[in-house]
Amino acid sequence: PIVLNRRAVGALAIDLKFDPERTFNRSVKFLGVVASMIAQAVKIHRLIDEDKRRLVDENTHLRQELRERYDFSHLVGSSGPMRQIYEQVAQVAGTNTTVLIRGESGTGKELIAHAIHYNSLRANKPLVKVSCAALPESLIESELFGYEKGAFTGAEARKKGRFELAEAGTLFLDEIGDINLATQVKLLRVLQQREFERVGGTETVKANVRLIAATNKD
């Protein structure tokens, strides 16, 4: 028997050719060792499954908290312009259209982006945020699209970009006006054709991502 926590979880059996002069003590001991190893493997597998279920439950709980936190009812403001914003957010939340949020720094553009995502059909998928102003111009492209091994010095392995990390979810580009023109052209291609290549690569990667951008520039 394969025993785990004093309970039989299976059995191990073999067929041996009969030999009247042969004892089976060594074979029984060997099977006992193998059965013990199988029991440990089953134990480890169960622990891994429990950890996965726990992580899934925690992730579901956290996403539900975020959805409640960014519910429209939690947006502060009752003036005419704010009510108009709420209506616009409600209109675009249920669609897959690309959204550009404009406003001065500190006016809550990121809060609006969260509200759109967590009230959309992609709410259970990732919301990946990129602060374009915080990234050097030389890194923005590889950060967004990822890169292949050997694409440049230090690229020792393939790395996924933010578009791939946001697969089936939403990518929020804050201060998109700070992105250089060359990268803007590649962003336009993603919006139009829903595909891109990693830096240093030739493989075309499909992008199932909703894009929300914010800027304080005209």
N, C-alpha and C positions, 0 to 999 in steps of 0.2 A: 504493500500500500504506500501511496504518497501522502504523507501526513503533514498537515499544517495547522498549528495551534490546536493539536490534539484531535483534529478532525481529518478524516480521509477525504482528500480532494481528487483522488485518482488512483490508478493502479498501473504497475509496470510488470510486464510478463515477457518471457522469452521461451523459445523452444530449443531444447538441447537433445542431442542424439543420445539414446540410452547406452550406458556402458556400465555393466555390473561391477566393474572394479573401480569405478570413479565415484567420488563423493562430490556433492554439490555445495559444500560449505563456502568455498572460495567464490563460486558464482553468486551465492546468496548474499555474501558480504559485498561483492561488487555491485549487485543490484541495489543493495541498501544504500551504498554511497551515491549511486546515480539518482535514486529516488529522493535522497536528501537534497541533492543539488537541484533537482527539478522543483522540489518544494520551495527552496529559497528563491528560485527564479519566479515562481508563481507569486510569492510574497512581494518581491520587488515590483513585479508587474501590477499587482493590486495597489501598492503604495503609489506608483506613478499615476494610475487611473484615478485614485482618490485625490491626488494633488491637482490633476487636470480638471476634475469636476469642481474642486474647491476654487480654482482660478477662474473657471467659467462662471461659477456662481458669483464670485466677487466682482468679476468684470460686468456681469449683467446688473448687479446691484449698483455699481458705480455709474453705469450708463443711465440707469433709471434716475439716480440722484441728479445727474447732470441734466437730464430731460426736464425734471421738475424744477431745477434751479433756473434754467433758461426758458421756462414757460413764459408765454407772452404776458401773463398776469404779473410777472415779477419785474417787468420793465417799468421804470419809474418815469412819470411825466403824464400830464393830462391836457397840455395845451393843444391847440389846433395842429401845429406842425408835428408834434409828437404822435398825435392820433393818426395823422397821415402816414407817418413812418410805420406805425403798427400795422396799418392796412396794407402797406407795400410789402412788409415782411411776411405777412400772412399770405399774400398773393404769390410770392416767389418761393416760399418755403416748400410747397408741395410740388414744385417743378424741378427740372434738372438744368434750368437755364443758368448761365454764368452771371454773377452779380458783381457790380462795382459799387463799393460804399465810399462816398466822399464826405470829408469833414475835417475840421481842424484837429490837431493832436489833442487827445484827452476828452474827446466828445462821445466816446463809447462805440467806436466802429467795431472793435473786437467783440463787444457784447452783442451787437446786432448780428455779427457773423455766427456767433454761438447760437443765438436764437433761431437763425435760419436753419442751421444744420440740425439742431436737436428737435426741431419741429418738422423735419423733412422725412422722406422715405428712406434716407440714408442714415438716420439717427443711430442705428445699431452698428454702424460701420465707423472706421476711424475718422477723426477730425485732426488733420495734421496742419500745424501752424509754422509759417516761415516768416521771420522778420527780415525782410530784404535789406533794410537799412543797416542791419547789424552784420551783414556778410560782406567781406571784401569782394570787389568786382571779379577777381580771379577765381573765386570759389563758388559764386552763385550758380553757375551752370552745372557743375558737378554735384552741388547740393540738391538741385532740383531734379536733375535727370539721372544721377548716379554715374558710375564710371566702371570701365572694364579693367581687369588686371593688366598692369603695364601701360596704362593710359598716360601716366606721367610719373615722375620720380616720387616714390613712396606709395604708389598704388599697387600694393602687394596682393590684393585680391579684389574680386568684383564687389562693388558696393551698390546697394539699391538707393535710388534717390527718393525725394519726398513724394514724387508722383506715384512711384510704385508702393511706397509705404501707405499712401492714402487710397489704395485700390478699393473701388466700390464705395468709397466714402467721399469726404470733402477735403480739398486743399485750400487753406486760407493763406493768401499772400498779403502780408501787411506791408504798407509803404511800397507798393509795386512801382510807383513812379521813380524809385531809385535804381531800378534794374536797367542795365545798359541796353542799347538798341539791338545788339546782336542776339542777346538772350530773349528780348521781347519778340523778335522774329520767330524764334523757336517756340515760344509760348503760343504765338498765333497759330503755328502749325498744329500744336496739340489741340487747340480749341477747334480748329477747322477739320482736322483729319483724325483726331483722337489717337495719335501715335507719335513716337519719338525714338531717338537712339541714345544710348548712354554715351558719355564722353569716351572717345577712343574705341568705340564699337561700331559695328555695321548692322547688327541685329535690330530689327524694328520691334519696338515694344508697344503693345496696345495699352491705351489709357482709359480706364473706366472711372473717371474722377470728375466730381463737380468742383468747379473753381469759383472761389469767392475772393475778391481782391479789395484792398482798401488803400486809399491815398489821401494825402492832405493837399495835393496839387491839383490844378485845373487840367 
